[in-house]
Amino acid sequence: MTIAIITGSGGLIGSESVNFFSKKFEKVIGIDNNLRKSFFGLGASVIKNINNHKKIKNYTHANIDIRDYNKLEKIFQKYKNNVKLIIHCAAQPSHDFAASDPFLDYSVNSTGTLNLLEAFRNYSKNAVFIHCSTNKVYGDRSNSEPYIEKKTRYSPKNYKILKNGFDEHYSIDQSKHSLFGASKLSADILCQEYGKYFGLKIGIFRGGCLTGSYHKGAKLHGFLSYLIKCSILREKYTIIGYKGKQVRDNIHSSDLISAFFEFYKKPKKGEVYNIGGGIKNNCSIIEAITLIEKELNHKTKINFNNKPRIGDHIWWISDTRKFENHFPNWKQSYSIDKIIKEMINTEIENLSSKS
């Protein structure tokens, strides 16, 4: 039997992974205890996604907290070398929440990752392990670059960065990460070390704004999803810092999963990749609002908070050339426009089903 284990299986990337890899493997085991509801409230609950997964014939759900090594170990003990792929998406994803509960943040993001790596190493070491990291491991070093303020966005003065984005050689040191960034960096380095020290097949994907129709955006996390929800409901959206001109590259979850699949077919040991929409798929918050307003044909209510979040990036676009060079068959299929249209349609459908 071929088995894929997916942590955070009810979340954005986890859900996309379940749907994709359930068609590639004989069995998919999803691990998710809906801790996201505890982080961000009822509106961020992923229970609907989990219940939908349970309808998939070869899907089995495990309501397990990744901080509980003994329960994780039992799964790996049972299936051992039948486990061919582990996709680790489970995390505490918010800067603000991390500052409010550092112990919980670190235990989920770092200790939880260590638990999975140990179970993987001890029982299923021939499998491929994919870790969802974040560009926040670089901290706010990118803010020290010189930028030009334009009408709807900031733009780097450094032509190399403007042309390609930030690559994997960008320093992770001497910058402010936020506690979330620090706990994710700890997990990131652990994954690199298990790959290089123990010779395990591990890929570390440092994503920026990961998005898609499965996203359960909340005020503290998932800006594009939450912005779309506020726009549809005509609720006020607060732009925090930089006049809304901060730039992010957005990648659709299905394009990220196709990158995972390429890595699975030809894995490497402890390799790091910056992954995101890249130079082709990026926007500022102001530009995203304009696209949403055009699609909905009404104005979005906006409130400005001039004080930026601690460690928030002024401009971040991932240089994806390393991954593209290693895996030339990978192509992105979603543009910013296509992402926004799909997310709007899905959110309207979800709201209609509740009424």
C-alpha positions as CSV (number, residue, x, y, z in Angstrom):
1,M,0.0,0.0,0.0
2,T,1.2,3.5,-0.8
3,I,0.3,6.1,1.8
4,A,0.6,9.9,2.1
5,I,0.4,11.6,5.5
6,I,-0.8,15.2,5.4
7,T,-0.7,17.4,8.6
8,G,-3.0,20.4,8.7
9,S,-5.2,18.5,6.3
10,G,-8.2,20.8,6.9
11,G,-6.3,24.0,6.1
12,L,-5.6,25.7,2.7
13,I,-2.6,23.7,1.6
14,G,-3.6,20.6,3.5
15,S,-7.0,20.5,1.8
16,E,-5.5,21.0,-1.7
17,S,-3.0,18.3,-0.9
18,V,-5.7,15.8,0.2
19,N,-7.7,16.3,-3.0
20,F,-4.6,16.0,-5.2
21,F,-2.8,13.1,-3.6
22,S,-5.8,11.0,-2.9
23,K,-5.8,10.5,-6.6
24,K,-2.1,9.5,-6.6
25,F,-1.9,7.2,-3.5
26,E,-3.8,4.2,-2.3
27,K,-4.4,5.8,1.1
28,V,-4.2,9.4,2.5
29,I,-4.1,10.0,6.3
30,G,-5.0,13.5,7.3
31,I,-3.9,14.9,10.7
32,D,-5.8,18.0,11.9
33,N,-7.4,18.8,15.3
34,N,-8.9,22.1,14.1
35,L,-6.6,24.2,16.3
36,R,-7.1,27.0,13.9
37,K,-10.5,27.6,15.5
38,S,-8.8,28.1,18.8
39,F,-6.3,30.6,17.2
40,F,-8.8,32.7,15.2
41,G,-12.3,31.9,16.3
42,L,-15.3,30.1,14.7
43,G,-15.0,31.8,11.3
44,A,-11.6,30.3,10.8
45,S,-12.7,26.7,11.6
46,V,-11.7,24.1,9.1
47,I,-14.2,21.5,10.2
48,K,-16.2,21.8,6.9
49,N,-13.1,21.0,4.9
50,I,-12.3,18.0,7.2
51,N,-15.9,16.7,6.8
52,N,-15.6,17.0,3.1
53,H,-12.4,15.0,3.1
54,K,-14.0,12.2,5.1
55,K,-16.3,11.6,2.0
56,I,-13.2,10.6,0.0
57,K,-13.0,6.9,-0.2
58,N,-9.3,6.4,0.5
59,Y,-9.0,9.2,3.1
60,T,-8.7,8.5,6.9
61,H,-8.8,11.3,9.4
62,A,-6.8,11.5,12.6
63,N,-7.9,14.1,15.1
64,I,-4.3,14.5,16.5
65,D,-2.3,17.4,17.9
66,I,1.2,17.2,16.3
67,R,2.6,18.1,19.8
68,D,1.6,14.7,21.0
69,Y,4.5,12.5,19.8
70,N,3.1,9.2,21.2
71,K,-0.1,9.5,19.0
72,L,1.9,10.5,16.0
73,E,4.3,7.6,16.5
74,K,1.4,5.1,16.5
75,I,0.5,6.1,13.0
76,F,4.1,5.8,11.7
77,Q,4.6,2.5,13.6
78,K,1.5,1.0,12.0
79,Y,2.3,1.9,8.4
80,K,6.2,2.1,8.4
81,N,7.6,1.8,4.9
82,N,4.2,2.0,3.3
83,V,4.4,5.7,4.0
84,K,5.8,7.3,0.8
85,L,5.1,11.0,1.4
86,I,4.7,13.3,4.3
87,I,3.4,16.9,3.7
88,H,3.7,19.0,6.8
89,C,1.3,21.9,6.6
90,A,0.2,22.2,10.3
91,A,1.2,25.4,11.9
92,Q,0.4,28.4,14.0
93,P,0.5,31.0,11.2
94,S,0.0,34.4,12.9
95,H,2.5,37.0,14.0
96,D,0.1,38.6,16.4
97,F,-1.1,35.3,18.0
98,A,2.5,34.2,18.4
99,A,3.2,37.3,20.5
100,S,0.2,36.6,22.7
101,D,1.1,33.0,23.4
102,P,4.8,32.3,22.6
103,F,4.8,28.8,24.2
104,L,1.9,27.6,22.2
105,D,3.3,29.1,19.0
106,Y,6.7,27.5,19.5
107,S,5.4,24.1,20.6
108,V,3.2,23.8,17.5
109,N,5.6,25.2,14.9
110,S,8.9,23.9,16.1
111,T,8.3,21.0,18.6
112,G,5.5,19.7,16.4
113,T,7.8,19.6,13.4
114,L,10.5,17.8,15.4
115,N,8.0,15.2,16.5
116,L,7.1,14.5,12.8
117,L,10.7,14.4,11.7
118,E,11.6,11.9,14.4
119,A,8.6,9.6,13.6
120,F,9.6,9.9,9.9
121,R,13.2,9.1,10.6
122,N,12.5,6.2,12.9
123,Y,9.8,4.4,10.9
124,S,9.5,5.7,7.3
125,K,12.9,7.0,6.4
126,N,12.6,6.2,2.7
127,A,9.6,8.5,2.3
128,V,9.7,12.1,1.0
129,F,9.1,14.8,3.6
130,I,7.8,18.2,2.4
131,H,7.8,21.1,4.9
132,C,5.7,24.2,4.5
133,S,8.0,27.0,5.7
134,T,7.6,30.7,5.2
135,N,9.4,33.8,3.8
136,K,9.2,35.2,7.4
137,V,12.3,33.1,8.2
138,Y,14.2,36.0,6.6
139,G,12.7,38.5,9.1
140,D,12.3,42.1,8.1
141,R,15.8,42.4,6.5
142,S,14.1,43.1,3.2
143,N,12.8,46.4,4.7
144,S,16.3,47.7,4.8
145,E,16.4,47.8,1.0
146,P,15.8,51.2,-0.6
147,Y,12.3,51.6,-2.1
148,I,10.6,54.1,-4.3
149,E,7.0,55.0,-3.4
150,K,4.7,54.9,-6.4
151,K,1.0,55.6,-6.8
152,T,-0.2,52.1,-5.7
153,R,2.9,50.3,-4.5
154,Y,6.5,50.4,-3.3
155,S,9.2,49.3,-5.7
156,P,12.8,48.3,-5.0
157,K,15.6,50.6,-6.3
158,N,17.9,47.5,-6.6
159,Y,17.3,46.4,-10.2
160,K,18.3,42.8,-9.5
161,I,15.7,42.4,-6.7
162,L,13.1,44.3,-8.8
163,K,13.7,41.9,-11.7
164,N,13.8,38.6,-9.9
165,G,12.7,39.0,-6.3
166,F,14.5,37.6,-3.2
167,D,16.4,34.4,-3.5
168,E,17.5,31.7,-1.0
169,H,20.8,33.4,-0.3
170,Y,19.2,36.3,1.4
171,S,20.4,36.5,5.0
172,I,18.2,35.2,7.8
173,D,20.4,36.9,10.4
174,Q,20.4,40.3,12.2
175,S,16.7,41.1,11.5
176,K,13.4,41.1,13.4
177,H,11.4,38.0,12.6
178,S,8.5,38.2,15.0
179,L,8.0,35.2,17.3
180,F,6.1,33.4,14.6
181,G,9.1,33.9,12.2
182,A,11.5,32.6,14.8
183,S,9.5,29.4,15.5
184,K,9.1,28.7,11.8
185,L,12.8,29.4,11.3
186,S,13.6,26.8,14.0
187,A,11.4,24.2,12.2
188,D,13.0,25.2,8.8
189,I,16.5,24.6,10.1
190,L,15.5,21.3,11.8
191,C,14.2,20.1,8.4
192,Q,17.4,21.1,6.6
193,E,19.4,19.3,9.2
194,Y,17.4,16.1,9.1
195,G,17.9,16.1,5.4
196,K,21.6,16.8,5.4
197,Y,22.7,15.1,8.6
198,F,20.6,12.0,8.3
199,G,20.5,11.9,4.5
200,L,16.7,12.1,4.4
201,K,14.7,13.3,1.4
202,I,13.3,16.6,2.6
203,G,12.2,19.7,0.8
204,I,11.6,23.0,2.6
205,F,9.3,25.4,0.7
206,R,9.5,29.1,1.9
207,G,6.1,30.4,0.8
208,G,4.9,34.0,0.8
209,C,1.1,34.6,0.4
210,L,-0.4,31.2,-0.2
211,T,-4.0,31.4,-1.1
212,G,-7.0,29.8,-2.9
213,S,-10.6,28.9,-2.5
214,Y,-10.0,26.6,0.5
215,H,-8.5,29.5,2.6
216,K,-10.3,30.4,5.7
217,G,-8.9,33.9,6.1
218,A,-9.2,35.7,9.4
219,K,-8.3,39.2,10.7
220,L,-4.9,38.0,11.9
221,H,-4.0,35.8,9.0
222,G,-4.7,35.3,5.3
223,F,-5.0,38.8,4.0
224,L,-6.5,38.2,0.5
225,S,-9.1,35.7,1.7
226,Y,-10.1,38.0,4.6
227,L,-10.2,41.1,2.3
228,I,-12.5,39.3,-0.2
229,K,-14.8,38.2,2.6
230,C,-15.0,41.8,4.0
231,S,-15.6,43.2,0.5
232,I,-18.4,40.8,-0.2
233,L,-20.1,41.4,3.1
234,R,-19.5,45.2,2.8
235,E,-17.6,45.1,6.1
236,K,-14.8,47.5,6.8
237,Y,-11.3,46.2,6.1
238,T,-8.3,47.7,8.0
239,I,-5.1,48.3,6.1
240,I,-2.2,48.1,8.6
241,G,0.8,50.2,7.7
242,Y,2.5,51.4,4.5
243,K,-0.6,53.0,3.1
244,G,-1.6,49.7,1.6
245,K,1.2,49.9,-0.8
246,Q,3.1,46.8,0.6
247,V,3.6,44.2,-2.1
248,R,3.1,40.4,-1.9
249,D,3.4,37.7,-4.5
250,N,0.5,35.3,-4.4
251,I,0.5,31.7,-5.4
252,H,-2.6,29.5,-5.7
253,S,-2.6,26.4,-3.5
254,S,-3.0,24.1,-6.5
255,D,0.1,25.6,-8.1
256,L,2.0,25.0,-4.9
257,I,0.8,21.4,-4.7
258,S,2.0,20.8,-8.3
259,A,5.4,22.0,-7.1
260,F,5.2,19.5,-4.2
261,F,4.5,16.7,-6.7
262,E,7.5,17.6,-8.9
263,F,9.7,17.5,-5.8
264,Y,8.2,14.1,-4.7
265,K,9.1,12.6,-8.1
266,K,12.7,13.8,-7.9
267,P,13.5,14.6,-4.2
268,K,16.6,16.2,-2.7
269,K,18.0,16.1,0.8
270,G,17.3,19.1,2.9
271,E,16.9,21.5,0.0
272,V,15.4,25.0,0.5
273,Y,13.2,26.8,-2.1
274,N,11.6,30.2,-2.1
275,I,8.2,29.7,-3.6
276,G,5.4,32.1,-4.5
277,G,3.7,33.9,-7.3
278,G,7.0,35.5,-8.2
279,I,7.5,38.4,-10.6
280,K,4.4,37.6,-12.7
281,N,1.9,37.2,-9.9
282,N,2.1,39.9,-7.3
283,C,0.1,42.9,-6.1
284,S,-0.1,45.5,-3.3
285,I,-3.1,45.6,-1.0
286,I,-4.4,48.7,-2.8
287,E,-4.1,46.9,-6.2
288,A,-5.9,43.8,-4.8
289,I,-8.7,46.0,-3.6
290,T,-9.0,47.6,-7.1
291,L,-9.3,44.1,-8.7
292,I,-11.9,43.0,-6.1
293,E,-14.0,46.1,-6.6
294,K,-13.9,45.6,-10.4
295,E,-15.2,42.1,-10.0
296,L,-17.8,42.9,-7.4
297,N,-18.8,46.2,-8.9
298,H,-18.9,48.0,-5.6
299,K,-16.5,49.9,-3.4
300,T,-14.7,48.2,-0.4
301,K,-14.9,49.9,2.9
302,I,-11.4,50.7,4.1
303,N,-9.9,51.9,7.3
304,F,-6.2,52.9,7.6
305,N,-4.0,52.0,10.6
306,N,-0.7,53.8,10.0
307,K,1.4,51.7,12.3
308,P,2.8,48.6,10.5
309,R,2.8,45.2,12.1
310,I,6.1,44.3,13.7
311,G,8.4,42.7,11.1
312,D,5.9,43.1,8.3
313,H,7.4,43.3,4.8
314,I,7.3,46.5,2.7
315,W,7.9,44.4,-0.5
316,W,8.3,40.7,-0.9
317,I,8.4,38.8,-4.1
318,S,10.0,35.3,-4.1
319,D,12.7,34.5,-6.6
320,T,11.5,31.1,-7.8
321,R,14.3,30.5,-10.3
322,K,16.1,27.9,-8.2
323,F,13.0,25.7,-8.0
324,E,12.2,26.2,-11.7
325,N,15.8,25.3,-12.7
326,H,15.6,22.1,-10.6
327,F,12.1,21.2,-11.8
328,P,11.6,22.7,-15.3
329,N,8.3,21.0,-15.8
330,W,6.6,23.1,-13.2
331,K,4.4,26.0,-14.4
332,Q,2.0,28.2,-12.6
333,S,-1.6,28.1,-14.0
334,Y,-3.2,30.9,-11.8
335,S,-2.8,34.6,-12.4
336,I,-3.8,37.2,-9.8
337,D,-7.0,37.9,-11.7
338,K,-7.9,34.2,-11.9
339,I,-7.1,33.7,-8.2
340,I,-9.4,36.6,-7.1
341,K,-12.2,35.6,-9.4
342,E,-12.2,32.0,-8.1
343,M,-12.0,33.1,-4.4
344,I,-14.9,35.6,-4.8
345,N,-17.1,33.0,-6.5
346,T,-16.3,30.4,-3.8
347,E,-17.0,32.8,-1.0
348,I,-20.3,33.9,-2.5
349,E,-21.3,30.2,-2.8
350,N,-20.3,29.5,0.8
351,L,-22.3,32.5,2.1
352,S,-25.4,31.5,-0.1
353,S,-25.3,28.0,1.4
354,K,-25.4,29.4,4.9
355,S,-28.4,31.7,4.2
